[in-house]
Amino acid sequence: MARLSEVAVRQQIAVKALILRPDRRLLLLRRPRGPSSSNPLKYSPPGGVVETGETLVTALRREVLEETRLEIIINSVVGVSEWYVPRYNSYYVGIFYSCQLLNSSAEAVLDRENNEYVWASKLDLANLDIMHGSSTIVEHFLASPNPVQIPK
């Protein structure tokens, strides 16, 4: 099998928001089924690819706002993951940030890239099909006794 460095692969930097509510539920978005959908029917935290000239934090805020219409407070980096999407011949390096909602009573309004959202607890994860590149970080994040400091 060829190494990724030996084949023509597009490399992308992605940012993901681990938005945790005070009740320890994490926002996950689900992609629809369809020919243009990446990771169809899989759940993952909101986020996406960093565009040329963008900082990581600017890209994260933009992606969350585009996908959910939610504004966030970014706390810190909590993990890095790598994954390959054969459909796009793309290799991604994902940087995951702990976040919270700027307005704790705000509700997500989804864009066309996603067809469902859930606020998932640690126990809910067993019943959700989470994208490979996100699953380990999401599981560890929710299993942590204190993943972020959330104001009461």
C-alpha positions in Angstrom: 0.0 0.0 0.0 1.3 3.4 -0.9 2.0 6.0 1.8 0.0 9.2 1.6 3.3 11.1 0.7 3.6 8.8 -2.4 0.2 9.7 -4.0 -1.3 12.9 -5.1 -3.3 13.9 -2.0 -4.8 17.2 -1.1 -3.9 18.3 2.4 -6.3 20.4 4.5 -6.3 21.9 8.0 -9.7 21.7 9.7 -10.9 23.2 13.0 -13.7 21.6 15.1 -15.6 23.2 18.0 -16.4 21.0 21.1 -19.3 23.1 22.4 -20.2 21.9 25.8 -23.3 23.1 27.7 -23.3 23.3 31.5 -25.3 20.1 31.6 -22.2 18.4 30.0 -23.9 17.8 26.6 -21.9 18.3 23.5 -23.2 19.7 20.2 -22.9 17.2 17.3 -24.1 17.7 13.7 -25.1 15.0 11.3 -24.4 15.1 7.6 -27.3 14.1 5.2 -27.2 11.2 2.7 -26.3 12.3 -0.8 -23.8 12.4 -3.6 -22.1 15.6 -2.5 -22.1 14.9 1.2 -18.9 14.2 3.0 -19.2 11.5 5.7 -22.9 10.9 5.0 -25.1 10.1 8.1 -22.1 10.6 10.4 -22.1 12.9 13.4 -19.2 15.3 14.2 -18.6 18.6 16.0 -19.3 21.7 14.0 -16.3 23.0 12.1 -14.6 22.8 8.7 -11.6 23.7 6.6 -9.4 26.7 7.2 -9.4 29.0 4.2 -6.3 30.6 2.8 -5.3 33.6 4.9 -7.6 32.7 7.8 -6.3 32.2 11.4 -7.5 29.0 13.1 -9.7 30.9 15.5 -11.3 33.0 12.8 -12.0 29.9 10.7 -13.6 28.2 13.7 -15.9 31.1 14.5 -16.9 31.4 10.8 -17.6 27.7 10.4 -19.7 27.4 13.6 -21.7 30.5 12.6 -22.2 29.2 9.0 -23.2 25.7 10.1 -25.3 26.6 13.2 -25.8 30.4 13.5 -24.3 30.1 17.0 -21.7 32.4 18.4 -19.0 30.8 20.6 -16.4 31.5 23.1 -13.2 29.6 22.3 -11.4 28.3 25.4 -8.4 26.2 24.3 -7.1 23.4 22.0 -8.0 20.0 23.4 -6.8 17.7 20.7 -5.5 17.0 17.2 -6.6 14.2 14.9 -5.8 13.1 11.4 -8.1 11.4 8.8 -8.3 10.6 5.1 -11.4 11.0 3.0 -11.0 8.9 -0.1 -14.0 10.4 -1.8 -12.1 13.7 -2.0 -8.6 12.2 -2.0 -8.0 14.6 0.9 -5.9 14.2 4.1 -7.1 16.3 7.0 -5.4 17.5 10.2 -8.1 18.5 12.6 -7.6 20.8 15.6 -10.3 20.5 18.2 -11.1 23.4 20.6 -13.2 23.4 23.7 -15.9 26.1 23.4 -19.0 27.3 25.0 -22.0 29.3 23.7 -21.8 33.1 23.9 -25.6 33.0 24.6 -26.3 29.9 26.6 -30.0 29.9 25.6 -29.3 30.1 21.8 -30.5 27.2 19.6 -28.8 25.9 16.5 -30.2 26.7 13.1 -28.6 24.4 10.6 -27.3 25.1 7.1 -27.6 22.8 4.1 -24.4 20.8 5.0 -26.1 19.2 8.0 -29.6 17.8 8.5 -29.7 17.2 12.3 -28.1 18.2 15.5 -28.0 16.6 19.0 -26.7 17.7 22.3 -25.1 14.4 23.3 -24.1 13.1 26.7 -21.3 10.6 27.3 -24.0 7.9 27.4 -25.5 8.9 24.1 -22.3 8.3 22.2 -22.8 4.6 22.0 -25.9 5.2 19.9 -24.4 7.7 17.5 -22.3 7.0 14.4 -19.5 9.6 14.9 -17.1 10.4 12.2 -13.8 8.4 12.5 -11.6 11.5 12.7 -13.7 12.9 15.6 -14.7 9.9 17.6 -11.7 9.4 19.9 -11.4 13.1 20.8 -15.2 13.4 21.4 -15.2 10.3 23.7 -12.1 11.5 25.7 -13.5 15.0 26.0 -16.9 13.9 27.4 -15.2 11.3 29.7 -12.9 14.0 31.2 -14.1 15.0 34.7 -13.5 18.6 33.9 -12.9 19.2 30.1 -13.4 23.0 30.4 -14.2 25.5 33.0 -17.8 26.6 32.3 -19.1 29.6 34.2 -22.2 28.9 36.2 
